[in-house]
Amino acid sequence: MDDYYPEGLVEKQRKDDLFWLSIAEGIAQKSKCQKRQVGAVIVDGYGRVVATGYNFHPRNTYKDHVCLRKDIPSGEQMDVGYCCHAERNAITFANFNDMQGATLYLTHAPCGSCACMILQAGIGDLVYYQDRPSPDGIALIDDLVEDHDRIRIRAYNKETGKRVE
């Protein structure tokens, strides 16, 4: 299950992951999205917050947020709407060097486009609450990355706090 972490550190890793996921949930509350509030936290290897993000319309657009995707099923017609995803906002506002090998915590699995951005940013660990059985972004990472030491992925069940295989 956790080949990367020495025996005995698995439970500490789970507790740390759940702590940072709870911070991402707090960040998600800033979102004004009518459909889904998503939060992201990037944490470096020293446990310092590098950046946070939540889904919202682009900066300096002051119109009332009207969700164009409100009635569109998740994962369909991805070209509709103008919302910036939480992970995209966090990566955009982070220093590139601080993201190298850092951990990205997300309240939901990333979409395919954001998965590519996560890889491009040099994120070393991706941790998220599994909100659907087969997330597109995770499948894309699996397809693109041959060496899973390049990015380690951990999913958790939000209700139980247990790892999802």
VEXZAMAR-311000 format. One line per 4 residues: for each residue x, y, z of N, C-alpha, C, O. Coordinates in Angstrom, 2 decimals. Each point is the difference from the previous one (the first is absolute). Layout:
# residues N
X Y Z X Y Z X Y Z X Y Z; ...
# end
This chain:
# residues 165
0.82 -1.20 0.00 -0.82 1.20 0.00 0.86 1.26 0.00 -0.19 0.85 -0.87; 1.11 -0.71 1.80 0.82 1.20 0.10 1.47 -0.37 -0.09 0.72 0.07 1.00; -0.28 -0.46 -2.18 1.39 -0.39 -0.17 0.95 1.16 0.26 1.14 -0.21 0.41; -1.59 1.43 -0.66 0.86 1.16 0.13 0.32 0.31 1.46 1.11 0.43 0.32
-2.07 -0.64 0.56 0.18 0.38 1.39 0.44 -1.20 0.83 -0.60 -1.07 -0.09; 1.65 1.24 0.90 0.46 -1.10 0.86 -1.12 -0.43 0.96 -0.87 0.79 0.37; 0.94 -2.06 0.00 -1.00 -0.53 0.91 -0.05 0.85 1.27 1.04 0.43 0.50; -2.22 -0.18 0.02 -0.16 0.82 1.19 -0.33 1.45 -0.30 -0.56 0.69 0.85
0.90 -0.22 -2.05 -0.31 1.38 -0.37 -1.31 0.13 -0.77 -0.46 1.11 -0.28; -0.13 -2.25 -0.06 -1.22 0.01 -0.80 -1.13 0.72 0.74 -0.70 0.82 -0.60; 0.52 -1.10 1.88 -1.07 0.65 0.77 0.29 1.49 0.18 -0.93 0.80 -0.08; 2.17 -0.42 0.30 0.36 1.42 0.09 -0.30 0.69 -1.32 -0.52 1.12 -0.01
0.84 -1.77 -1.11 -0.28 0.57 -1.31 -1.50 0.20 -0.17 -0.43 1.04 -0.50; -0.37 -2.03 0.90 -1.47 0.11 -0.12 -0.52 1.17 0.83 -0.83 0.77 -0.48; 1.31 -0.63 1.70 -0.45 1.11 0.86 0.41 1.35 -0.59 -0.79 0.94 0.02; 2.00 -0.84 -0.53 0.44 1.24 -0.64 -0.85 0.30 -1.22 -0.43 1.14 -0.20
0.18 -2.16 -0.62 -0.83 0.19 -1.19 -1.39 0.51 0.38 -0.50 0.94 -0.61; -0.12 -1.56 1.60 -1.35 0.40 0.40 -0.01 1.41 0.59 -0.97 0.74 -0.16; 2.05 -0.37 0.85 0.11 1.37 0.54 -0.01 1.01 -1.15 -0.77 0.95 0.01; 1.65 -1.17 -1.00 0.10 0.96 -1.10 -1.25 -0.03 -0.88 -0.38 1.03 -0.56
-0.27 -2.18 0.43 -1.27 -0.05 -0.73 -1.07 0.83 0.72 -0.85 0.61 -0.65; 0.89 -0.60 1.98 -0.96 0.82 0.75 0.28 1.49 -0.23 -0.93 0.80 -0.04; 2.20 -0.43 -0.11 0.34 1.39 -0.32 -0.55 0.34 -1.40 -0.55 1.08 -0.21; 0.72 -2.02 -0.75 -0.54 0.22 -1.35 -1.52 0.17 0.04 -0.55 0.80 -0.76
-0.12 -1.54 1.64 -1.45 0.17 0.13 -0.35 1.40 0.51 -0.98 0.59 -0.44; 1.77 -0.08 1.35 -0.21 1.37 0.50 0.19 1.02 -1.11 -0.77 0.95 -0.11; 1.81 -1.14 -0.69 0.27 0.90 -1.14 -1.17 -0.05 -0.99 -0.38 1.02 -0.57; -0.18 -2.21 0.36 -1.10 -0.18 -0.96 -1.21 0.86 0.36 -0.78 0.37 -0.88
0.61 -0.04 2.15 -1.15 0.80 0.43 0.03 1.41 -0.57 -1.02 0.69 0.01; 2.19 -0.25 -0.51 0.09 1.32 -0.63 -0.64 0.02 -1.38 -0.34 1.07 -0.51; 0.16 -2.23 -0.10 -0.55 -0.09 -1.35 -1.44 0.48 -0.03 -0.78 -0.26 0.93; 0.44 0.94 -1.98 -1.39 0.45 -0.20 -0.71 -0.87 -1.03 -1.11 0.32 -0.43
1.73 -1.41 0.02 -0.59 -0.88 -1.00 -1.31 -0.58 0.53 -0.08 -0.45 1.14; -0.94 0.47 -1.99 -1.31 -0.49 0.40 -0.10 -1.52 -0.08 -0.95 -0.59 0.52; 1.92 -0.03 -1.17 -0.08 -1.45 -0.22 0.91 -0.79 0.95 -0.42 -0.98 0.60; 1.66 1.43 -0.48 0.98 -0.76 0.78 1.10 0.92 0.52 0.61 0.74 -0.77
-0.37 -0.79 2.06 1.09 0.77 0.60 1.22 -0.90 0.09 -0.04 -1.07 0.62; 1.13 1.50 -1.25 1.23 -0.79 -0.02 1.12 0.83 0.59 0.13 1.19 -0.28; 0.69 -1.83 1.12 1.16 0.67 0.59 1.27 -0.77 -0.28 0.00 -1.22 -0.19; 1.12 1.97 0.16 1.31 -0.59 -0.26 1.02 0.64 0.92 -0.05 1.20 0.28
0.99 -2.02 0.20 1.12 0.49 0.81 1.26 -0.69 -0.50 0.04 -1.22 -0.12; 1.00 2.01 -0.17 1.30 -0.54 -0.37 0.91 0.16 1.21 0.14 1.10 0.54; 0.48 -2.21 -0.11 0.83 -0.02 1.19 1.38 -0.53 -0.38 0.11 -1.03 -0.67; 0.94 1.73 1.08 1.35 -0.46 -0.34 0.47 -1.09 0.96 -0.72 -0.36 0.93
1.91 -0.16 -1.15 0.54 -1.10 0.80 0.25 0.33 1.45 0.21 -0.90 0.82; -0.21 2.19 -0.48 0.20 0.43 1.38 -1.33 0.27 0.73 -0.01 0.45 1.14; -1.10 -0.74 -1.83 -1.31 0.21 0.61 -0.46 1.44 -0.05 -0.87 0.40 0.77; 1.45 0.39 -1.68 -0.40 1.40 -0.14 -0.97 0.13 -1.17 0.17 -0.62 -1.05
-1.19 1.45 1.24 -0.95 0.25 -1.07 0.67 0.86 -1.06 0.51 1.09 0.28; -0.51 -1.59 -1.50 0.57 0.72 -1.15 -1.06 0.88 -0.63 0.26 1.16 -0.32; -1.47 -1.69 0.15 -1.09 0.76 -0.61 -1.32 -0.71 0.28 -0.03 -1.20 0.30; -1.05 1.96 -0.40 -1.34 -0.57 0.11 -0.81 0.48 -1.20 0.38 0.96 -0.67
-1.48 -1.63 0.41 -0.88 0.42 -1.08 -1.39 -0.58 0.18 -0.18 -1.02 0.66; -0.77 1.68 -1.25 -1.38 -0.50 -0.03 -0.58 0.35 -1.37 0.51 0.89 -0.68; -1.57 -1.59 0.30 -0.58 0.26 -1.31 -0.82 1.28 0.03 -0.84 0.22 0.87; 1.12 0.63 -1.87 -0.67 1.29 -0.08 0.24 0.58 -1.38 0.83 -0.50 -0.76
-1.56 1.55 0.43 0.20 0.62 -1.31 1.36 0.72 -0.02 0.57 0.26 1.06; -0.07 0.07 -2.23 1.33 0.63 -0.11 0.11 1.30 0.79 -0.99 0.72 0.18; 2.18 -0.44 0.27 0.29 1.20 0.78 -0.37 1.26 -0.80 0.10 0.03 -1.22; -0.53 0.98 1.94 -0.38 1.31 -0.56 -1.23 -0.06 -0.90 -0.20 0.88 -0.84
-0.62 -1.91 1.00 -1.30 -0.03 -0.66 -1.03 0.14 1.12 -0.18 -0.91 0.81; -0.49 2.05 -0.78 -0.81 0.34 1.16 -1.49 -0.22 -0.18 -0.79 0.40 0.86; 0.38 -1.02 -1.95 -1.42 -0.29 -0.18 -0.43 -1.06 0.99 0.82 -0.80 0.47; -2.10 0.79 -0.15 -0.51 -1.07 0.85 0.32 -1.33 -0.65 -0.13 -0.16 -1.22
0.55 -0.78 2.03 0.41 -1.31 -0.51 -1.24 -0.79 -0.41 -0.78 -0.43 0.84; 0.62 0.25 -2.13 -1.10 -0.81 -0.54 0.62 -1.27 -0.55 0.80 0.05 -0.94; -1.15 -1.17 1.50 0.59 -1.27 -0.41 -0.65 -0.49 -1.29 -1.18 -0.34 -0.03; 1.96 0.31 -1.03 -0.50 -0.48 -1.28 -0.08 -1.52 -0.04 -0.63 -0.57 -0.90
1.25 -0.10 1.86 0.04 -1.46 0.03 -0.98 -0.59 1.01 -0.02 -1.22 0.20; -0.76 2.04 0.42 -0.88 -0.44 1.09 -0.85 -1.22 -0.35 -0.17 -0.90 0.83; -0.35 0.85 -2.04 -0.90 -1.09 -0.39 0.67 -1.02 -0.92 -0.68 -0.87 -0.56; 2.00 0.97 0.38 0.74 -0.93 -0.86 0.63 -1.09 0.88 0.66 0.33 0.99
-0.85 -1.59 -1.33 0.61 -1.08 0.80 1.52 0.13 0.07 0.65 0.42 -0.97; -0.09 -0.77 2.10 1.44 0.08 0.21 0.75 -0.81 -1.06 -0.37 -1.13 -0.32; 1.42 1.73 -0.22 0.83 -0.68 -0.98 -0.47 0.16 -1.44 0.69 -0.44 -0.92; -1.84 1.07 0.70 -0.53 0.19 -1.35 0.13 1.47 -0.41 -0.03 0.89 0.85
0.18 -0.65 -2.13 0.08 1.35 -0.58 0.98 0.89 0.79 -0.36 1.08 0.46; 1.58 -1.56 -0.33 0.99 0.70 0.81 0.39 1.37 -0.55 0.62 0.80 0.70; -0.99 -0.51 -1.95 0.32 1.30 -0.58 -1.00 1.08 0.41 0.24 1.18 -0.26; -1.32 -1.55 0.89 -1.01 0.96 0.45 0.41 0.54 1.37 0.36 -0.76 0.89
-0.42 2.09 -0.74 0.29 0.62 1.28 1.36 0.67 0.02 0.81 -0.17 -0.91; -0.59 0.92 1.95 1.24 0.77 0.11 0.62 -0.08 1.39 0.87 0.81 0.33; -1.28 -1.76 0.45 0.51 -0.15 1.36 1.44 -0.53 -0.03 0.33 -0.90 -0.76; 0.51 1.48 1.61 1.37 -0.51 0.18 -0.04 -1.04 1.11 -0.48 0.29 1.10
0.96 -1.48 -1.37 -0.03 -1.08 1.00 0.95 0.30 1.15 0.98 0.74 -0.15; -1.27 -1.33 1.29 0.76 0.25 1.22 1.48 -0.31 -0.17 0.85 0.80 0.39; -0.53 -1.98 -0.97 1.39 -0.38 -0.15 0.73 0.92 -0.98 1.18 0.28 0.17; -1.89 0.17 -1.19 0.57 0.94 -0.97 0.34 1.33 0.69 1.06 0.57 -0.23
-1.97 -0.09 1.08 0.27 1.24 0.75 1.19 -0.16 0.93 0.86 0.87 0.05; -0.80 -1.98 0.68 1.12 -0.21 0.92 1.33 -0.05 -0.75 0.97 0.63 0.42; -0.93 -1.36 -1.52 1.24 -0.13 -0.78 0.38 1.35 -0.60 1.18 0.36 -0.03; -2.16 0.38 -0.45 0.28 1.31 -0.61 0.64 0.96 0.99 0.90 0.76 -0.37
-1.34 -0.78 1.61 0.49 0.96 0.99 1.21 -0.51 0.79 0.52 0.73 0.84; -0.06 -1.94 -1.10 1.15 -0.57 0.71 1.30 0.32 -0.74 0.00 0.23 -1.21; 1.09 -0.21 1.95 1.32 0.11 -0.59 0.37 -1.35 -0.59 -0.14 -1.03 0.67; 0.61 1.02 -1.91 0.31 -1.26 -0.69 0.97 -0.86 0.81 -0.22 -1.20 0.15
1.28 1.78 0.37 1.01 -0.77 0.74 -0.57 -0.61 1.28 0.41 -1.09 0.41; -1.35 1.77 0.21 -0.60 -0.53 1.23 -0.91 -1.19 -0.26 -0.29 -0.77 0.92; -0.17 0.60 -2.15 -0.90 -1.10 -0.33 0.74 -1.29 -0.33 -0.62 -1.07 -0.02; 1.90 1.12 -0.22 0.74 -1.19 -0.42 -0.02 -1.05 1.12 0.60 0.20 1.06
-1.27 -1.30 -1.31 -0.10 -1.08 0.98 -1.01 0.26 1.10 -0.12 -0.82 0.91; -0.60 1.93 -0.96 -0.98 0.34 1.05 -1.23 -0.90 -0.12 -0.15 -0.76 -0.95; -0.72 0.86 1.94 -1.24 -0.77 0.03 -1.18 0.92 -0.26 -0.12 1.06 0.60; -0.75 -1.48 -1.51 -1.22 0.73 -0.29 -1.17 -0.75 0.62 -0.23 -1.17 -0.32
-0.50 1.84 1.19 -1.19 -0.57 0.65 -1.24 0.62 -0.64 -0.11 1.22 -0.09; -0.83 -2.07 -0.34 -1.21 0.44 -0.68 -1.25 -0.61 0.64 0.01 -1.15 0.43; -1.07 1.94 -0.38 -1.25 -0.53 0.54 -0.71 -0.91 -0.99 -0.90 -0.74 0.38; 1.29 0.80 -1.66 -0.59 -0.84 -1.05 1.12 -0.41 -0.95 1.04 0.65 -0.06
-1.25 -1.71 -0.69 0.99 -0.44 -0.98 0.12 1.03 -1.12 -0.98 0.65 -0.34; 2.17 -0.49 -0.23 0.19 1.00 -1.06 -0.60 -0.46 -1.33 -0.16 -1.19 -0.26; -0.17 2.18 -0.58 -0.42 -0.30 -1.37 1.25 -0.28 -0.84 1.12 0.17 0.49; -1.30 -0.57 -1.72 1.12 -0.31 -0.87 0.92 1.18 -0.25 1.23 -0.15 0.03
-1.80 1.30 -0.28 0.79 1.20 -0.27 0.84 0.38 1.22 1.18 0.33 -0.14; -1.77 -0.38 1.31 0.74 0.34 1.22 1.05 -1.07 0.32 1.06 0.32 0.55; -1.34 -1.58 -0.89 0.98 -1.07 0.21 1.28 0.30 -0.78 1.10 -0.20 0.51; -1.25 0.67 -1.75 1.19 0.37 -0.79 0.76 1.14 0.66 1.23 -0.01 0.03
-1.96 0.99 0.50 0.64 1.13 0.66 0.73 -0.45 1.27 1.07 0.52 0.32; -1.65 -1.46 0.39 0.63 -0.55 1.22 1.33 -0.65 -0.35 1.01 0.21 0.68; -1.01 -1.00 -1.74 1.25 -0.64 -0.45 1.02 1.04 -0.44 1.17 -0.09 0.36; -1.60 1.08 -1.12 0.89 1.04 -0.50 0.61 0.81 1.14 1.13 0.47 -0.11
-1.88 -0.29 1.20 0.48 0.80 1.13 1.06 -0.72 0.82 0.70 0.64 0.79; -0.57 -1.95 -0.95 1.00 -0.74 0.77 -0.48 -0.49 1.35 0.81 -0.33 0.87; -2.13 0.29 -0.68 -0.57 -0.51 1.26 0.44 -1.44 0.19 -0.03 -0.79 -0.94; 0.45 0.44 2.15 0.50 -1.35 0.27 -1.04 -0.95 0.55 0.09 -1.21 -0.22
-1.07 1.74 0.95 -1.06 -0.81 0.59 -1.33 0.68 -0.26 -0.12 1.22 0.13; -0.88 -2.00 -0.49 -1.36 0.49 -0.20 -0.90 -0.77 0.95 -0.07 -1.23 -0.06; -0.61 1.96 0.92 -0.89 -0.62 1.00 -1.38 0.62 -0.16 -0.13 1.23 -0.06; -0.90 -2.06 0.00 -1.34 0.53 -0.22 -1.04 -0.92 0.62 0.25 -1.17 0.29
-1.45 1.76 -0.09 -1.15 -0.79 0.38 -0.60 -0.57 -1.27 -0.29 0.74 -0.94; 0.11 -2.04 0.90 -0.58 -0.63 -1.20 -1.49 0.29 -0.01 -0.74 -0.44 0.88; 0.31 1.19 -1.89 -1.40 0.38 -0.08 -0.75 -0.71 -1.12 -1.21 0.16 -0.13; 1.92 -0.93 -0.66 -0.64 -0.80 -1.06 0.89 -1.21 -0.27 1.20 0.05 0.27
-1.77 -1.12 -0.81 0.73 -1.27 -0.13 1.25 0.06 -0.87 1.02 -0.58 0.36; -1.07 1.27 -1.50 1.14 -0.01 -0.91 0.29 1.41 -0.50 -0.39 0.36 -1.11; 1.08 0.44 1.92 0.25 1.39 -0.38 0.85 0.11 -1.27 1.02 -0.69 -0.13; -1.45 1.54 -0.80 0.70 0.19 -1.28 1.45 0.44 0.19 0.90 -0.53 -0.66
-0.67 1.48 1.56 1.34 0.53 0.20 0.97 -1.05 0.52 1.16 -0.03 -0.40; -1.63 -0.83 1.28 0.85 -1.06 0.56 0.31 -1.01 -1.09 1.14 -0.47 -0.11; -2.13 0.12 -0.70 0.23 -0.93 -1.12 1.02 0.58 -0.97 0.85 -0.72 -0.52; -0.93 2.02 0.28 0.96 0.66 -0.90 1.42 -0.07 0.55 0.94 -0.30 -0.74
-0.79 0.57 2.03 1.33 -0.09 0.62 0.53 -1.42 -0.11 1.16 -0.21 -0.33; -2.02 -0.77 0.60 0.41 -1.40 -0.13 0.47 -0.31 -1.41 0.97 -0.74 -0.18; -1.65 1.28 -0.82 0.38 -0.23 -1.39 1.31 0.69 -0.37 0.81 -0.56 -0.74; -0.59 1.78 1.25 1.16 0.80 -0.39 1.27 -0.33 0.75 1.10 0.13 -0.54
-1.23 -0.55 1.79 1.16 -0.18 0.86 0.32 -1.49 0.13 -0.78 -0.77 0.55; 1.94 0.40 -1.07 0.43 -1.40 0.11 0.62 -0.28 1.35 -0.18 -1.08 0.56; 0.92 2.04 -0.03 0.72 -0.16 1.26 -0.80 0.67 1.11 -0.02 1.22 0.12; -0.65 -2.03 0.70 -0.84 0.58 1.04 0.78 0.51 1.19 -0.60 0.39 1.01
1.93 -0.37 -1.09 0.76 0.76 0.97 0.02 1.47 -0.41 0.35 0.86 0.81; -0.74 -0.57 -2.05 -0.08 1.38 -0.50 -1.11 0.76 0.71 0.17 1.17 0.36; -1.31 -1.82 -0.16 -1.10 0.58 0.78 -0.73 -1.14 0.71 -0.41 -0.97 -0.62; 0.27 1.12 1.90 -0.70 -1.00 0.81 -1.42 0.50 0.24 -0.21 1.17 0.32
-0.76 -2.06 -0.47 -1.41 0.39 0.12 -0.63 -0.77 1.15 0.12 -1.23 0.09; -0.80 1.96 0.79 -0.73 -0.62 1.10 -1.42 0.56 0.02 -0.20 1.21 0.03; -0.77 -2.11 -0.05 -1.40 0.40 0.08 -0.59 -0.49 1.31 0.36 -1.06 0.50; -1.26 1.85 0.05 -0.65 -0.34 1.27 -1.51 0.05 -0.16 -0.54 0.77 -0.80
-0.14 -1.61 1.57 -1.45 0.05 0.11 -0.31 1.08 1.02 0.47 -0.05 1.14; -1.27 1.02 -1.53 -0.28 1.14 0.88 -0.74 -0.41 1.28 0.27 0.55 1.07; -1.18 -1.49 -1.18 -0.79 -0.41 1.16 0.80 -0.81 1.01 -0.15 0.19 1.21; 1.00 -1.09 -1.69 0.71 -0.90 0.91 1.43 0.46 0.32 0.57 -0.41 1.01
0.00 1.25 -1.86 1.39 0.42 0.19 0.99 -1.07 -0.37 1.18 0.12 0.32; -1.65 -1.19 -0.98 0.89 -1.10 -0.38 0.49 0.17 -1.43 -0.68 0.59 -0.84; 1.87 -1.14 0.60 0.56 0.02 -1.35 -0.86 -0.80 -0.95 -0.54 -1.04 0.37; 0.43 1.53 -1.59 -0.71 -0.69 -1.07 1.05 -0.55 -0.95 0.85 0.74 -0.49
-0.92 -2.01 0.22 0.98 -0.62 -0.92 -0.43 0.16 -1.41 0.70 -0.45 -0.91
# end
